[in-house]
Amino acid sequence: MTYENRIWQWLAHMVYLLLTIACVAPFILLLVSSFTDETEIMRNGYSFFPKVFSTAAYEYLLSGSSSIFRAYGITLFVTIVGTTAGLLIAALLAYPLSRADYPARKALAFFVFFTILFNGGLVPTYLVYTQLFDLKNTLAGLIVPGLLTNGFYVLLLQTFFRTSVPLAVIESASIDGAGEFRIFWSIVLRLSTPVLATVGLLQTLSYWNDWMNGTIYLTDVKLYGIQNLLNRILSDAQFIANSNFGSEIINIAAAPLETVKMAIAVIGIIPILVAYPFFQKYFVKGISIGAVKG
């Protein structure tokens, strides 16, 4: 390696190091701030090296620990079921789109692409799910609306199936007597692990971070997922902190509002940070193969 190449290599390493620090630093600040004393933040602002540490924010959030754990369980259930069902539906829809010999391929592709550009709007969607399907105040109201709302996943899968699953393998299996479902389950899905992991991660993020469906379709607090519960806790803390109805309320308003915001973000993001490394090795490959080839 020449001297000039080494210089460029070191420069590239420095650039990537700076980018890494820029990405990691906000999360470190978030984590440190969640353990900082509220008065310290109000006095000196956010800092990587606060003078006073405190767990008051987490104590405030865990004061109703049973609700937190129940909300975690609900979100975990919704995420697992929604991701599994959504991935299966998207794959079943994408596979015929990837087959040039499917007669209704163009018409079906048009409907998928149409849903990317347009939707029916909030009011018609709400009426359909609450009056026609009766999903109000049910866990299905957190799962079903997210199953068929992203045609991008379908197009990503069908592009991968079309470009990365050898047609010769499918034809050989068909000659050997395998039916379409056998080919799909035993061959296509087994060869599509990268893109399935990629779409699965995207859907997992979507379900885990979803709070809109809970806001729209749920009025029963016992069915709240973690995002809706944390949002409710934050709203209650803000209401109490801004109340001026008497000395008793003002004393209660000592809730660590700023640090609670940080703790809420930490509690909401930790499971995703734990799960992401298991998907990372497939993520770039699935995106690049599924989106670049055409």
C-alpha positions in Angstrom: 0.0 0.0 0.0 1.4 3.4 -1.0 1.8 6.3 1.3 -1.0 8.2 -0.4 -3.4 5.3 -0.1 -2.6 5.1 3.6 -3.4 8.8 4.0 -6.7 8.4 2.3 -7.5 5.3 4.4 -6.8 7.2 7.6 -8.9 10.1 6.4 -11.8 7.7 5.6 -11.4 6.2 9.0 -11.5 9.6 10.7 -14.6 10.6 8.7 -16.4 7.4 9.7 -15.3 7.8 13.3 -16.8 11.3 13.4 -20.0 10.1 11.8 -20.2 7.3 14.4 -19.7 9.8 17.3 -22.4 12.0 15.8 -24.8 9.1 15.8 -23.9 7.7 19.2 -23.5 11.0 21.1 -27.2 11.9 21.1 -28.2 8.6 22.6 -25.5 8.9 25.3 -26.8 12.3 26.1 -30.4 10.9 26.2 -29.3 8.1 28.6 -27.3 10.4 30.9 -30.0 13.0 31.0 -32.6 10.4 32.1 -30.4 9.8 35.2 -29.7 13.5 35.9 -31.4 15.4 38.7 -34.3 17.6 37.4 -33.0 20.7 39.2 -29.6 20.2 37.7 -31.1 20.2 34.2 -33.2 23.3 34.9 -30.2 25.1 36.3 -27.4 24.1 33.9 -29.1 22.4 31.0 -28.3 19.0 29.5 -24.8 17.7 30.0 -22.7 14.6 29.3 -21.2 15.0 32.8 -23.9 16.2 35.2 -22.9 17.0 38.8 -26.0 15.4 40.3 -27.4 12.0 39.3 -30.9 10.8 40.1 -33.2 7.9 39.4 -36.3 10.0 40.1 -37.5 9.8 36.5 -37.5 6.0 36.5 -39.0 5.9 40.0 -41.8 8.1 38.7 -42.4 5.9 35.7 -42.3 2.7 37.6 -44.5 3.9 40.4 -47.2 2.1 38.3 -45.0 -0.7 37.4 -47.8 -3.2 36.8 -49.2 -0.9 34.1 -45.7 -0.6 32.5 -45.2 -4.3 32.4 -48.7 -4.9 31.1 -48.1 -2.3 28.4 -44.8 -3.9 27.5 -46.5 -7.3 27.2 -49.3 -5.9 25.0 -46.8 -4.2 22.7 -44.6 -7.3 22.5 -47.6 -9.4 21.6 -48.9 -6.9 19.0 -45.4 -6.6 17.5 -44.8 -10.3 17.2 -48.2 -11.1 15.8 -48.4 -8.1 13.5 -44.9 -8.6 12.1 -45.4 -12.3 11.5 -48.8 -11.8 9.9 -47.8 -8.7 7.9 -44.6 -10.4 6.6 -46.6 -13.5 5.5 -49.3 -11.4 3.8 -46.7 -9.2 2.0 -44.7 -12.3 0.9 -47.8 -14.1 -0.4 -48.8 -11.0 -2.3 -45.2 -10.4 -3.6 -44.6 -13.9 -4.9 -47.2 -13.9 -7.7 -46.1 -10.4 -8.6 -42.6 -11.7 -9.2 -43.9 -14.4 -11.6 -44.0 -13.3 -15.2 -46.5 -16.1 -16.0 -49.1 -14.9 -13.5 -52.0 -13.5 -15.7 -53.3 -10.8 -13.3 -49.8 -9.6 -12.4 -50.1 -6.1 -13.9 -53.5 -5.4 -12.5 -52.4 -6.6 -9.0 -49.2 -4.5 -9.2 -51.3 -1.5 -10.1 -53.4 -1.9 -6.9 -50.3 -2.3 -4.8 -48.6 0.7 -6.3 -51.8 2.8 -6.0 -51.9 2.2 -2.2 -48.4 3.8 -2.0 -49.6 7.0 -3.6 -53.2 7.3 -2.2 -55.2 6.3 0.9 -58.8 6.7 1.9 -58.1 9.2 4.7 -58.5 8.9 8.5 -62.3 9.2 8.8 -63.2 6.5 6.2 -60.5 4.2 7.7 -61.8 4.8 11.2 -65.4 4.1 10.1 -64.4 0.9 8.3 -62.4 -0.5 11.2 -64.8 0.5 14.0 -68.2 0.0 12.4 -67.6 -2.6 9.7 -64.9 -4.7 11.5 -65.7 -3.7 15.1 -62.1 -3.3 16.1 -62.6 -0.5 18.6 -61.1 -1.3 22.0 -59.6 -4.6 20.8 -56.0 -5.7 20.3 -56.9 -6.4 16.7 -57.3 -2.6 16.4 -53.5 -2.4 17.0 -52.6 -5.2 14.6 -55.0 -5.1 11.6 -54.5 -1.5 10.4 -50.8 -2.1 10.0 -51.0 -5.3 7.9 -51.7 -3.9 4.4 -50.7 -0.2 4.6 -47.2 -0.3 3.0 -47.0 -1.4 -0.6 -43.2 -0.6 -0.5 -42.6 -3.8 1.4 -44.5 -5.8 -1.2 -42.5 -4.2 -4.1 -39.2 -4.8 -2.2 -40.1 -8.5 -1.7 -41.3 -9.0 -5.3 -38.1 -7.4 -6.7 -36.0 -9.7 -4.5 -38.0 -12.8 -5.5 -37.7 -11.9 -9.2 -34.0 -11.1 -9.3 -32.5 -13.4 -6.6 -34.5 -16.6 -6.7 -33.3 -18.6 -9.8 -36.2 -19.3 -12.1 -34.4 -22.6 -13.1 -34.8 -23.8 -9.5 -38.5 -23.0 -9.5 -39.0 -24.8 -12.9 -37.1 -27.8 -11.7 -39.2 -28.1 -8.6 -42.3 -27.8 -10.7 -41.1 -30.5 -13.1 -40.5 -32.7 -10.0 -44.2 -32.3 -9.1 -44.0 -29.6 -6.5 -47.0 -27.3 -6.3 -46.9 -23.5 -6.1 -47.4 -23.5 -2.3 -44.6 -26.1 -1.9 -42.3 -24.1 -4.1 -43.1 -20.9 -2.1 -42.6 -22.4 1.3 -39.7 -24.7 0.7 -37.7 -22.8 -1.9 -38.6 -19.2 -2.3 -38.8 -18.3 1.4 -35.7 -20.3 2.3 -33.7 -18.3 -0.4 -35.1 -15.0 0.7 -33.8 -14.7 4.3 -32.1 -11.3 3.8 -35.1 -9.5 2.4 -37.5 -11.2 4.9 -35.3 -10.1 7.8 -35.1 -6.6 6.4 -38.9 -6.2 5.9 -39.5 -8.0 9.2 -37.2 -5.4 11.0 -39.0 -2.5 9.3 -42.4 -3.9 10.3 -41.2 -4.6 13.9 -40.1 -0.9 14.2 -43.4 0.2 12.8 -45.4 -1.9 15.3 -43.2 -1.2 18.3 -43.2 2.6 17.7 -46.9 2.9 16.8 -49.0 5.1 19.0 -51.4 6.4 16.4 -53.6 3.3 16.2 -53.8 3.2 20.0 -54.9 6.8 20.1 -57.5 6.3 17.4 -59.0 2.9 18.2 -58.5 2.6 22.0 -60.3 4.3 24.9 -59.6 1.5 27.4 -56.4 2.3 29.2 -55.9 -1.4 30.1 -55.3 -2.1 26.4 -52.6 0.6 25.9 -49.3 -0.5 24.5 -46.0 0.9 25.9 -46.0 3.9 23.5 -49.5 5.0 24.4 -49.0 4.5 28.1 -45.7 6.5 28.1 -47.4 9.2 26.1 -50.3 9.3 28.7 -47.8 9.4 31.6 -46.0 12.3 30.0 -49.3 14.2 29.3 -50.4 13.7 32.9 -47.0 14.9 34.2 -47.2 18.0 32.0 -50.7 18.7 33.1 -49.8 18.4 36.8 -46.6 20.5 36.3 -48.7 23.3 34.6 -51.5 23.2 37.2 -52.0 26.1 39.6 -55.0 24.8 41.6 -53.5 24.9 45.1 -50.4 24.1 47.1 -51.1 20.4 47.3 -51.2 20.1 43.5 -48.0 22.2 43.2 -46.3 19.9 45.6 -47.3 16.9 43.5 -46.1 18.8 40.5 -42.5 18.1 41.6 -42.6 15.4 39.0 -39.3 15.4 37.1 -40.8 16.4 33.8 -37.7 16.9 31.7 -35.9 13.8 32.9 -39.2 11.8 32.5 -39.2 12.7 28.8 -35.7 11.3 28.5 -36.5 8.1 30.5 -39.6 7.5 28.4 -37.4 7.6 25.2 -34.9 5.2 26.8 -37.6 2.7 27.9 -39.2 2.8 24.5 -36.0 2.3 22.5 -34.1 -0.3 24.5 -35.9 -3.4 23.1 -35.2 -2.2 19.5 -31.5 -1.7 20.3 -31.4 -5.3 21.7 -33.2 -6.8 18.6 -31.4 -4.8 15.9 -28.0 -6.7 16.0 -29.8 -9.9 15.1 -31.2 -8.4 11.9 -28.2 -6.1 11.0 -26.3 -8.7 8.9 -29.3 -9.1 6.6 -30.5 -5.5 6.6 -28.0 -4.0 4.1 -28.1 -7.0 1.8 -31.9 -7.2 1.8 -32.3 -3.5 1.0 -29.6 -3.3 -1.7 -30.7 -6.5 -3.5 -34.4 -5.8 -3.2 -34.2 -2.1 -4.2 -31.3 -1.7 -6.6 -31.9 -4.5 -9.0 -34.8 -4.0 -11.3 
